[in-house]
Amino acid sequence: MIPGITAAVSATPTNTREYYIDFDAGRICGIADRQQAAEQAIRLRLLTEAGVWPIFSESYGLPFRTLSELSGYIYFVTVKNSIMQTLLQDACVENVDEFEFYRRDDGGLAVSFRVQTAQGAVKEAVRL
């Protein structure tokens, strides 16, 4: 007990609201519902370069720099594993499957996949 404090203090946060980010407008636009919060958590992990931002752990996000150095079959396996690894760390994500790799018109690569959450399935894609 801290002197002068008589009530117990809880370490559990009571404010569980998540703000809704409008990625197109680049601003916060209110409070997200559960589905929006899950989709936003997924998208943020997929847009973040792993190990760059000190606010996140080393395993939060995708290792874009490392991925760009790989080629061949190991590239596809590593991309898939990296996506699964970062997303499955989030409590709202139950499963990641249905991976599809395809070439973009500009010669780059894109991968689409399904993310299963408690609120339902979300189809996502990453441009590499």
LINGIKA-V382301 format. One record per residue. N is the residue number from 1. RES is the residue in three letters. BURIAL is 1 if it has 16 or more other ideal C-beta (glycine too) atoms within 10 Angstrom, else 0. D_FIRST is the distance of its C-alpha to the first C-alpha in whole Angstrom. Layout:
{{N:RES:BURIAL:D_FIRST} {N:RES:BURIAL:D_FIRST}}
This chain:
{{1:MET:0:0} {2:ILE:0:4} {3:PRO:0:6} {4:GLY:0:9} {5:ILE:0:7} {6:THR:0:8} {7:ALA:0:9} {8:ALA:0:8} {9:VAL:0:9} {10:SER:0:12} {11:ALA:0:14} {12:THR:0:17} {13:PRO:0:19} {14:THR:0:21} {15:ASN:0:24} {16:THR:0:26} {17:ARG:0:29} {18:GLU:0:32} {19:TYR:0:34} {20:TYR:1:38} {21:ILE:1:39} {22:ASP:0:43} {23:PHE:0:44} {24:ASP:0:48} {25:ALA:0:47} {26:GLY:0:44} {27:ARG:0:42} {28:ILE:0:39} {29:CYS:0:40} {30:GLY:0:38} {31:ILE:0:35} {32:ALA:1:37} {33:ASP:0:37} {34:ARG:0:36} {35:GLN:0:40} {36:GLN:1:40} {37:ALA:1:36} {38:ALA:1:37} {39:GLU:1:41} {40:GLN:1:39} {41:ALA:1:37} {42:ILE:1:40} {43:ARG:1:42} {44:LEU:0:39} {45:ARG:1:39} {46:LEU:1:43} {47:LEU:0:43} {48:THR:1:41} {49:GLU:0:42} {50:ALA:1:40} {51:GLY:0:38} {52:VAL:0:39} {53:TRP:0:36} {54:PRO:0:33} {55:ILE:0:31} {56:PHE:0:32} {57:SER:0:32} {58:GLU:0:35} {59:SER:0:36} {60:TYR:1:36} {61:GLY:1:39} {62:LEU:1:43} {63:PRO:1:44} {64:PHE:0:47} {65:ARG:0:48} {66:THR:0:48} {67:LEU:1:50} {68:SER:0:53} {69:GLU:0:54} {70:LEU:0:55} {71:SER:0:58} {72:GLY:0:60} {73:TYR:0:58} {74:ILE:0:55} {75:TYR:1:54} {76:PHE:0:54} {77:VAL:0:52} {78:THR:0:50} {79:VAL:1:49} {80:LYS:0:49} {81:ASN:0:46} {82:SER:1:44} {83:ILE:1:44} {84:MET:1:43} {85:GLN:0:41} {86:THR:1:39} {87:LEU:1:39} {88:LEU:0:38} {89:GLN:0:35} {90:ASP:1:34} {91:ALA:0:33} {92:CYS:1:35} {93:VAL:1:38} {94:GLU:0:40} {95:ASN:0:43} {96:VAL:1:45} {97:ASP:0:49} {98:GLU:0:52} {99:PHE:0:53} {100:GLU:0:56} {101:PHE:0:57} {102:TYR:0:59} {103:ARG:0:61} {104:ARG:0:61} {105:ASP:0:64} {106:ASP:0:63} {107:GLY:0:63} {108:GLY:0:59} {109:LEU:0:57} {110:ALA:0:55} {111:VAL:1:53} {112:SER:0:52} {113:PHE:1:50} {114:ARG:0:48} {115:VAL:1:45} {116:GLN:0:44} {117:THR:1:40} {118:ALA:0:39} {119:GLN:0:41} {120:GLY:0:44} {121:ALA:0:46} {122:VAL:1:46} {123:LYS:0:49} {124:GLU:1:48} {125:ALA:0:50} {126:VAL:1:50} {127:ARG:0:52} {128:LEU:0:53}}
